[in-house]
C-alpha cells in the first residue's frame, strides 16, 4: 500500500530527530557584558536577572556574564551584588540573532536596599553586525503609516517592491519565529502578517548566515508576540476609503464612503491559570471594496444577437467593486514553562481571504469574473531545553498549509456555467467589452508541507558561540484546473461540456518533493572584532521523472534510440558564508561579508507542463507546445560580496555605507532541444545569468527634540540576459534573436530614496511621514507597429515617482486604559504612476501614438497606481 502523506511526514520527523539535537537563534538574541565597581574592578559572582523571565546569570572572574536564548523584545535587566546598590536598567532591547552588550557599574551601598534605575539607550549604530541587517521592533512600527509586514519590508534600504538588491521575485526566505513559511510551489510566503502580531521584524538585505537557506537575495524573519504573566487587552479599528477628484483616471472614486475600508482587530494575552502557562490570541477582520469598479449593465446569462448587432442588457446598472478583498487573519500561542529548563509552546497563524482581481474586459459584466479564495495556516509545536546557562537546543515541528482556488462557480457542473457560456463581446460595442458569458478558467493550488527544524547553541567560551542545526521539509503539492470545459458538437450546435479529465489536457497533478539542510556556524566575538563563519549543506529530491533521451522525448521516433522515463537526480550543494566586522575607532567600524547562496526555482516551473508524452506529435514547423517543465533543474546560485562602513557621528546621529556585488548564475531560463527529426521544443533549464552592483547609504537620527528620522538611498545596476525565464522562448516565437544579451532587468530601478520622520511627544501625540522617491524602471520603446517596431529591449526609462504617506495620533491616558485616535493618509499626493504600465510608443500610461488600436487600454484604470487612501481609527491598550 502506498504510504500516505502523514505517514511519510511522521517518518521524516523520526529520521530528523534522530539526526539532531538543536535551537533557533532566529527568534532570540544574546545578552552579555561586564559588571564592575566604580573603581573599575570586576565583581565576581554578581547576579544578572532579566525580569519577567526565568533567565539570568552570574559573573565570572572577569566580571563577565552571558545570557543566551533571550526572545526578541524589550526587557528590564537587574544587576545585584552584596554590599552594592542594585541597578535596574529599563528598556533593554534584544533583537533576534544579535548580541546586546550591556555593562553595569555598581556603587557601594550606604542604606540597605538602595537601588539605581536607569533607562537603556538604543545605540545609534550596531557595530556587531557583519552585513546589512535591519531590526524593526513594535515601538518603531506603531508610529509609522504602515499596516502589514510587506509594507515594513519595502521601506528598508535595497528593497524595491519585493526585489532585494536587484534579485528576481521569489528569492527571499520568509520566516515566522525562525521557521520557513515559504510555499515551495512559487517561493512566496503563505502568510500575510498584520502589524498587530509583530514583536520584531528582522530584514537581511545583504549576505546572511549559514543558518538561513533556500534564498539568494535576502531574509525576512517576523518574530511574533507572545503572552506574559500580566493580563492585557488591546485592539484597533479603523474605517476609510479611496478618494480622488481625478475621475478620468479613477472612475467612481470621487465620493468618500467611510465604510469602504473596514478593519477590526483585537488581541488578548496573559496567564491561563495553569502553572507557568501563558497565552496570546489575536484576530483581525479586514474588508475593502478596492478602487476599481464595474457597472452591472449585463448579466452573464444575457443573450445578445452578435450577428445583427442587437444587445439586450438586463443588468441593474449597479456600481460593483471589482478588486475587493475580504479577509480574516489571526494568531494563537500557548507557552508553558512549568518544568525547570524546559519550555513548550504551540503557535498557529492563519489567513483566509476572498478577493477579486480587476478585469477591464468584464467592466460591464462584472459577475462574470472569477472569485479567488486563499486559505493558509502555519502551526506547530516548539520545544526548548536549556541544558546549562551556556547551552540549549530547540526543536520545531511545523505544518505549513496553503490553498488557493479561482472560479466563478465552485461546482464544475453548476448550471450557471452552461447557461452563461463562453465570454463574448463585439469589437465595435464598448471597445470589445464582454457582454455575456463567464470566465471559464478554473485553478487550484494546494501545498501541504511538514517542516522539522532543530538548532543547537553553545557558548563554548567568551569568544565562540557555536550554532548547528538541521531542517527537513516534505511537501505534497497539488495544482492545475479542477475540471475544465471542452467544446463539443451536439446536433450541429457547439456546446460546452464540463470534464475533469480529457486526453492531452491534464487536470490536477500531485508531486511529493523532499528537502533537507544542515549547517554549522561559529560567531566569534573578540572584543569589538566580530567574525561569523559558517557552512551550509542543501539537499533536494524532486521525486519525478524525465526522458532519458531528450532528442526522442516521447519515445515515438522510429529507429531512434529508445527513451525511457528515469528518476530525477538528487541535487546537493555546499554553501560557505563568511563575515567580519572590526572597529576603526570607538565610534566607527568596517565590515565585509561573502557567501554562496543556493535556491531552487519555484517548483511550479519544474513540474508544470512536464509530461513529455505530449510531444508524440512534435514535428518540424508544427504546433507549439509551450515551454516544457523540467523536474531535473538544479538550484540557482548567487555569489554575494558586501563591504561597508558604520559611523556614529554623535549620540543622536549615525551613518552606514554599504557597497555590494552579486554574481548570479544558473538562473532559470529556456533552452531549445532538437529532436532526431529536426523538430525542436523549448525546455526550462539553468542557463540565465545576471549581476547586480551598487551601494546603499543610510543616515539615522534618534531622540533629538522628540524627532526620529531615517534616510536611505540606494544606487544599483541590475542586469542580465533576461528578466523572465520564458523571455528567450517568447523572443524566438516572435521571430526575434533569442541569443543571450546583457540588458537591464525590468525592475532595475537605478535610484531609490526612502525618508521617514516621526515627531513624538510621549503619552501625548505623534506625527509621522514616509516619503519615497524612485527613478523610472526600464521599458522597451517601439516606433510604429508590427514586426520590427520594437527598439532594443529595456532601452527606455519610465518616469520617476514620488510617494508620501502620513499618520497622526493623539493619546489619552485613563486609569485602566491607554486610548488613542489616529488618522492616516496613504499616497497623500495622489501619485497616479509608480513604475507600472506604459504604452511602448510613448513611455507614458496616459497616451499612445496609436489610440484607435488601444482604445480599451486607454480607459483601463488598472494601469494606474492606487489613488489616495484616507483612514480614521481608534486604538486601545489595557494598563
Buried (B, 14 or more C-beta within 10 A) or exposed (E): EEEEBEEBBEEBBEBBBEBBBBBBBBBBBBBBBBBBBEEEEBBBEBBBBBEEBEBBBEBBEEBBBBBBBBBBBBBBBBBBBEEBBBBBBBBBBBBBBBBBBBBBBBEEBEEEEEEBEEEBEBBBBBBBBBBBBBBBBBEBBBBBBBBBBBBBBBBBBBBBEBBBBBBBBBBBBBBBBBBBBBBBBBBBBBBBBBBBBBBBBBBBBBBBBBBBBBBBBBBBBBBBBBBBEEEBEBBBBBBBBBBBEBEEBBBBBEEEEEEBBBBBBBBBBBBEEEEBBBBBBBBBBBBBBBBBBBBBBBBBBBEBEEEEEEBEBEBEEEEBBBBBBBBBBBBBBBBBBEEEEEBBBBBBBBBBBBBBBBBBBBBBBBBBBBBBBBBBBBBBEBBBBBEEBBBBBBBBBBBBBBBBBBBBBEEBEBEEBEEBBBBBBBEEBBBBBBBBBBBBEBBBBBBBBBBBBBBBBBBEEBBBBBBBBBBBBBBBBBBBBBBBBEEEEEEEEEEBEBBEEEEEEBBBEEBBBBBBBBBBBBBBBEEBBBBBBBBBBBBBBBBBBBBBBBBBBBBBBEEBEEBEEEEBEEBBBEBEBBBBBBBEEEBBBBBBBBBBBBBBBBBBBBBBBBBBEBBEEBEEEEEEBBBBBBBBBBBBBBBBBBBBBBBBBEEBBBBBBBBBBBBBBBBBBBBEBEBEBEBBBBBBBBBBBBBBBBBBBBBBBBEEEEEBBBBBBBBBBBBBBBBBBBBBBBBBBEEBEBEBBEBBBBBBBBBBBBBBBBBBEEEEBBBBBBBBBBBBBBBBBBEEEEEEEBEEBBEBBBBBBEBBBBBBBEBEEEEEEBEBBBBBBBBBEBBBBBBBEBBBBBBEBBEBBBEEEBBBBBBBBBBBBBBBBBBEBBBBBBE
